[in-house]
Amino acid sequence: MAIGVLAGGMTPEFGDALIVIDGVAITLFIVMIYSAQIAAGSSRLFRLLNASFLASRIKLWRAALKGS
């Protein structure tokens, strides 16, 4: 029992359910706040892992090795 019975007659099970609901709500709130930063970081990551971008980097790397 994470929370005891309150004066209004709340059962411990209901109190535990409220704690879980609060945790989910706080998590969603934090995700909403940082969603722009998460989106910017993921778009940069997807750009770096793009197949055409990686292929061009490998071509540049191979050309540099042939030139040396």
C-alpha positions as CSV (number, residue, x, y, z in Angstrom):
1,M,0.0,0.0,0.0
2,A,1.7,3.1,-1.2
3,I,-0.9,5.5,0.1
4,G,-3.1,5.1,3.2
5,V,-6.8,5.7,3.5
6,L,-7.6,9.4,3.4
7,A,-10.3,11.1,5.4
8,G,-12.8,11.1,2.5
9,G,-13.0,7.3,2.4
10,M,-10.5,6.7,-0.4
11,T,-9.4,3.1,-0.6
12,P,-5.7,2.3,-0.9
13,E,-6.3,0.7,-4.3
14,F,-7.8,3.9,-5.6
15,G,-4.9,5.9,-4.1
16,D,-2.4,3.6,-5.9
17,A,-4.4,4.0,-9.2
18,L,-4.1,7.8,-8.8
19,I,-0.4,7.6,-8.3
20,V,-0.1,5.6,-11.5
21,I,-2.3,8.1,-13.4
22,D,-0.3,11.0,-12.0
23,G,3.0,9.3,-13.2
24,V,1.6,8.8,-16.7
25,A,0.4,12.5,-16.8
26,I,3.7,13.8,-15.7
27,T,5.5,11.7,-18.3
28,L,3.2,13.0,-21.0
29,F,3.7,16.6,-19.9
30,I,7.5,16.2,-20.0
31,V,7.3,14.7,-23.5
32,M,5.1,17.5,-24.7
33,I,7.6,20.1,-23.3
34,Y,10.6,18.5,-25.0
35,S,8.9,17.3,-28.2
36,A,10.4,20.0,-30.3
37,Q,13.9,19.1,-29.1
38,I,13.2,15.4,-29.5
39,A,12.0,16.0,-33.1
40,A,15.0,18.1,-34.0
41,G,17.4,15.5,-32.7
42,S,15.7,12.6,-34.4
43,S,15.5,14.4,-37.7
44,R,19.3,15.1,-37.5
45,L,19.9,11.4,-36.6
46,F,17.7,10.2,-39.5
47,R,19.5,12.5,-41.9
48,L,22.9,11.1,-40.8
49,L,21.6,7.5,-41.1
50,N,20.1,8.2,-44.6
51,A,21.3,5.6,-47.1
52,S,22.2,8.2,-49.8
53,F,24.1,10.3,-47.3
54,L,26.0,7.3,-46.0
55,A,26.8,6.3,-49.6
56,S,28.2,9.7,-50.4
57,R,30.3,9.6,-47.3
58,I,31.7,6.2,-48.2
59,K,32.5,7.5,-51.8
60,L,34.3,10.5,-50.3
61,W,36.2,8.2,-47.9
62,R,37.3,5.8,-50.7
63,A,38.3,8.7,-52.9
64,A,40.4,10.1,-50.0
65,L,42.1,6.7,-49.5
66,K,42.9,6.4,-53.3
67,G,44.4,9.9,-53.3
68,S,46.8,9.2,-50.5
